[in-house]
């Protein structure tokens, strides 16, 4: 029982930290970039998590992505954000949603390879 409670507490701390890091970055980007940053977090977060396979995004995620100023958002990606999301998956999501990042451009420290 103690191990299960410890795992639950660790999971809660990790999720809370993830939410705080992403929320702080969204607040900064929201002030300067066009688009629905809160919607981005709500609709697309599950597709860019470091763990798990690369999967195509939902229509709801793409609706948000299509209305974002992606180069502006990319300029606000911090090393803390890169610690919890996969930038490769983020570039994949942009491509899958029909709004690819330019080859050779930077999104945080990630350099876009495809296109």
LOLUMSE-210911 format. One record per residue (C-alpha): residue number from 1; residue in three letters; z, x, y. Coordinates in Angstrom, 3 decimals. Layout:
N
pt k=NUM	r=ALA	zz=Z	xx=X	yy=Y
...
! end
This chain:
115
pt k=1	r=UNK	zz=0.000	xx=0.000	yy=0.000
pt k=2	r=UNK	zz=0.864	xx=2.815	yy=2.411
pt k=3	r=UNK	zz=-2.506	xx=4.470	yy=1.808
pt k=4	r=UNK	zz=-4.357	xx=1.227	yy=2.513
pt k=5	r=UNK	zz=-2.432	xx=0.704	yy=5.748
pt k=6	r=UNK	zz=-3.110	xx=4.311	yy=6.796
pt k=7	r=UNK	zz=-6.843	xx=3.865	yy=6.123
pt k=8	r=UNK	zz=-6.856	xx=0.619	yy=8.101
pt k=9	r=UNK	zz=-5.098	xx=2.290	yy=11.027
pt k=10	r=UNK	zz=-7.535	xx=5.233	yy=10.954
pt k=11	r=UNK	zz=-10.489	xx=2.805	yy=10.826
pt k=12	r=UNK	zz=-9.058	xx=0.899	yy=13.811
pt k=13	r=UNK	zz=-8.628	xx=4.115	yy=15.807
pt k=14	r=UNK	zz=-12.196	xx=5.242	yy=15.010
pt k=15	r=UNK	zz=-13.678	xx=1.855	yy=15.974
pt k=16	r=UNK	zz=-11.618	xx=1.736	yy=19.170
pt k=17	r=UNK	zz=-12.730	xx=5.248	yy=20.109
pt k=18	r=UNK	zz=-16.373	xx=4.366	yy=19.408
pt k=19	r=UNK	zz=-16.120	xx=1.264	yy=21.600
pt k=20	r=UNK	zz=-14.441	xx=3.193	yy=24.430
pt k=21	r=UNK	zz=-16.998	xx=6.011	yy=24.421
pt k=22	r=UNK	zz=-19.944	xx=3.611	yy=24.346
pt k=23	r=UNK	zz=-18.374	xx=1.271	yy=26.920
pt k=24	r=UNK	zz=-17.763	xx=4.093	yy=29.399
pt k=25	r=UNK	zz=-21.366	xx=5.276	yy=29.023
pt k=26	r=UNK	zz=-22.672	xx=1.712	yy=29.426
pt k=27	r=UNK	zz=-20.674	xx=1.228	yy=32.624
pt k=28	r=UNK	zz=-22.216	xx=4.386	yy=34.097
pt k=29	r=UNK	zz=-25.746	xx=3.486	yy=32.979
pt k=30	r=UNK	zz=-25.382	xx=-0.158	yy=34.080
pt k=31	r=UNK	zz=-24.749	xx=0.939	yy=37.629
pt k=32	r=UNK	zz=-27.975	xx=2.949	yy=37.737
pt k=33	r=UNK	zz=-30.424	xx=1.666	yy=35.098
pt k=34	r=UNK	zz=-32.356	xx=-1.588	yy=34.848
pt k=35	r=UNK	zz=-31.593	xx=-3.719	yy=31.806
pt k=36	r=UNK	zz=-28.832	xx=-5.365	yy=29.825
pt k=37	r=UNK	zz=-26.541	xx=-2.534	yy=28.711
pt k=38	r=UNK	zz=-23.947	xx=-4.880	yy=27.227
pt k=39	r=UNK	zz=-26.702	xx=-6.581	yy=25.238
pt k=40	r=UNK	zz=-27.869	xx=-3.178	yy=24.040
pt k=41	r=UNK	zz=-24.431	xx=-2.437	yy=22.646
pt k=42	r=UNK	zz=-24.040	xx=-5.876	yy=21.080
pt k=43	r=UNK	zz=-27.491	xx=-6.188	yy=19.546
pt k=44	r=UNK	zz=-28.443	xx=-2.621	yy=18.671
pt k=45	r=UNK	zz=-25.268	xx=-0.641	yy=17.929
pt k=46	r=UNK	zz=-25.452	xx=-1.239	yy=14.174
pt k=47	r=UNK	zz=-28.949	xx=0.297	yy=14.037
pt k=48	r=UNK	zz=-28.009	xx=3.608	yy=15.668
pt k=49	r=UNK	zz=-24.752	xx=4.440	yy=13.906
pt k=50	r=UNK	zz=-24.780	xx=7.917	yy=12.398
pt k=51	r=UNK	zz=-23.907	xx=6.614	yy=8.952
pt k=52	r=UNK	zz=-26.272	xx=4.536	yy=6.890
pt k=53	r=UNK	zz=-30.027	xx=4.384	yy=6.508
pt k=54	r=UNK	zz=-32.610	xx=4.035	yy=9.253
pt k=55	r=UNK	zz=-33.568	xx=0.347	yy=9.266
pt k=56	r=UNK	zz=-35.899	xx=-1.673	yy=11.475
pt k=57	r=UNK	zz=-34.105	xx=-3.426	yy=14.356
pt k=58	r=UNK	zz=-33.690	xx=-7.166	yy=14.734
pt k=59	r=UNK	zz=-35.798	xx=-9.211	yy=17.134
pt k=60	r=UNK	zz=-32.700	xx=-9.640	yy=19.319
pt k=61	r=UNK	zz=-32.245	xx=-5.862	yy=19.549
pt k=62	r=UNK	zz=-35.920	xx=-5.414	yy=20.447
pt k=63	r=UNK	zz=-35.692	xx=-8.089	yy=23.138
pt k=64	r=UNK	zz=-32.992	xx=-6.028	yy=24.839
pt k=65	r=UNK	zz=-34.798	xx=-2.704	yy=24.344
pt k=66	r=UNK	zz=-38.049	xx=-4.042	yy=25.799
pt k=67	r=UNK	zz=-36.284	xx=-4.802	yy=29.080
pt k=68	r=UNK	zz=-34.501	xx=-1.464	yy=29.484
pt k=69	r=UNK	zz=-35.398	xx=1.518	yy=31.601
pt k=70	r=UNK	zz=-35.142	xx=3.827	yy=28.580
pt k=71	r=UNK	zz=-35.681	xx=7.125	yy=30.436
pt k=72	r=UNK	zz=-32.813	xx=6.182	yy=32.756
pt k=73	r=UNK	zz=-30.565	xx=5.215	yy=29.836
pt k=74	r=UNK	zz=-31.464	xx=8.485	yy=28.081
pt k=75	r=UNK	zz=-30.421	xx=10.455	yy=31.151
pt k=76	r=UNK	zz=-26.899	xx=9.013	yy=30.786
pt k=77	r=UNK	zz=-26.389	xx=9.917	yy=27.123
pt k=78	r=UNK	zz=-23.402	xx=12.244	yy=26.871
pt k=79	r=UNK	zz=-22.322	xx=14.559	yy=24.079
pt k=80	r=UNK	zz=-19.530	xx=12.064	yy=23.326
pt k=81	r=UNK	zz=-22.095	xx=9.320	yy=22.752
pt k=82	r=UNK	zz=-24.189	xx=11.668	yy=20.615
pt k=83	r=UNK	zz=-21.076	xx=12.220	yy=18.525
pt k=84	r=UNK	zz=-21.107	xx=8.584	yy=17.396
pt k=85	r=UNK	zz=-24.754	xx=7.508	yy=17.452
pt k=86	r=UNK	zz=-27.880	xx=8.985	yy=15.917
pt k=87	r=UNK	zz=-30.369	xx=9.886	yy=18.615
pt k=88	r=UNK	zz=-33.099	xx=10.060	yy=15.974
pt k=89	r=UNK	zz=-32.336	xx=6.441	yy=15.060
pt k=90	r=UNK	zz=-32.301	xx=5.485	yy=18.749
pt k=91	r=UNK	zz=-35.807	xx=6.945	yy=19.188
pt k=92	r=UNK	zz=-36.893	xx=5.120	yy=16.017
pt k=93	r=UNK	zz=-35.572	xx=1.828	yy=17.421
pt k=94	r=UNK	zz=-37.461	xx=2.343	yy=20.684
pt k=95	r=UNK	zz=-40.658	xx=3.027	yy=18.708
pt k=96	r=UNK	zz=-40.114	xx=0.047	yy=16.371
pt k=97	r=UNK	zz=-39.593	xx=-2.231	yy=19.371
pt k=98	r=UNK	zz=-42.902	xx=-1.180	yy=20.935
pt k=99	r=UNK	zz=-41.358	xx=0.913	yy=23.694
pt k=100	r=UNK	zz=-41.589	xx=4.477	yy=22.373
pt k=101	r=UNK	zz=-40.059	xx=7.396	yy=24.194
pt k=102	r=UNK	zz=-42.609	xx=9.985	yy=25.314
pt k=103	r=UNK	zz=-43.081	xx=12.893	yy=22.952
pt k=104	r=UNK	zz=-41.194	xx=15.918	yy=24.252
pt k=105	r=UNK	zz=-38.927	xx=13.837	yy=26.476
pt k=106	r=UNK	zz=-35.156	xx=14.173	yy=26.271
pt k=107	r=UNK	zz=-32.683	xx=11.480	yy=25.331
pt k=108	r=UNK	zz=-29.348	xx=13.156	yy=25.789
pt k=109	r=UNK	zz=-29.864	xx=16.532	yy=24.125
pt k=110	r=UNK	zz=-32.343	xx=15.069	yy=21.606
pt k=111	r=UNK	zz=-36.003	xx=15.995	yy=22.111
pt k=112	r=UNK	zz=-38.356	xx=13.212	yy=21.013
pt k=113	r=UNK	zz=-40.669	xx=14.445	yy=18.255
pt k=114	r=UNK	zz=-42.954	xx=11.528	yy=17.373
pt k=115	r=UNK	zz=-45.756	xx=9.488	yy=18.967
! end
